[in-house]
Amino acid sequence: MEIKELLLEWQDVLQCDVPLEAGTILTDLEEWDSLSQSGMAAFFDRKLGIRLSSDEIARCRTVRDLLALAGKA
């Protein structure tokens, strides 16, 4: 999956209207909460085959951190 496609998918997971970029600070997003972090962990498992806990996702500070977990950084 290309980075551009990942960012669009993650925007959908977060139900976020703001376009995501690598430098986007996750805590600046109103939608970044424990529920969206669980949804992101489910996305990684289902779509990327990468098992992560919600805690591992919550430790991410930027979209770049998520990209690193996805092996795209």
C-alpha positions in Angstrom: 0.0 0.0 0.0 1.4 3.4 -1.0 1.9 6.2 1.5 -0.7 8.4 -0.1 -3.3 5.6 0.1 -2.4 4.8 3.7 -2.9 8.5 4.7 -6.4 8.5 3.1 -7.2 5.2 4.8 -6.0 6.6 8.2 -8.0 9.7 7.6 -11.1 7.5 7.2 -10.2 5.4 10.3 -9.9 8.6 12.4 -13.0 10.2 10.7 -10.9 13.3 10.3 -11.7 16.1 7.8 -8.1 17.4 7.9 -5.8 15.9 5.3 -3.0 13.9 7.1 0.6 14.5 6.3 3.8 12.9 7.8 4.3 15.8 10.0 0.8 15.9 11.4 0.9 15.9 15.2 -1.7 13.3 16.3 -2.5 15.0 19.6 -3.5 18.1 17.7 -6.3 16.1 16.1 -9.6 16.3 18.0 -10.3 12.8 16.7 -7.2 11.2 18.3 -8.5 9.4 21.3 -8.5 5.9 22.8 -11.3 4.7 20.5 -9.5 5.9 17.3 -6.2 4.4 18.6 -8.0 1.0 18.9 -9.4 1.5 15.4 -5.9 2.2 14.1 -4.6 -0.9 15.8 -7.4 -2.9 14.1 -6.5 -1.3 10.8 -2.8 -2.3 11.1 -3.8 -5.9 11.9 -6.5 -6.3 9.3 -5.1 -4.3 6.4 -1.3 -4.5 6.9 -1.0 -7.8 8.9 0.9 -6.0 11.7 -0.2 -6.7 15.2 0.1 -3.7 17.5 -1.5 -2.9 20.8 -3.5 0.3 21.3 -0.7 1.4 23.7 1.9 1.1 20.9 -0.3 3.2 18.7 -0.9 5.7 21.5 2.8 6.2 21.9 3.0 7.6 18.3 3.3 11.4 18.3 3.1 12.1 14.6 1.7 10.5 11.4 5.4 9.8 10.6 5.6 7.6 13.7 2.6 5.6 12.3 4.3 5.3 9.0 7.4 3.9 10.7 5.3 1.3 12.3 3.9 0.4 8.9 7.4 0.2 7.5 6.9 3.2 5.2 9.1 5.8 6.9 
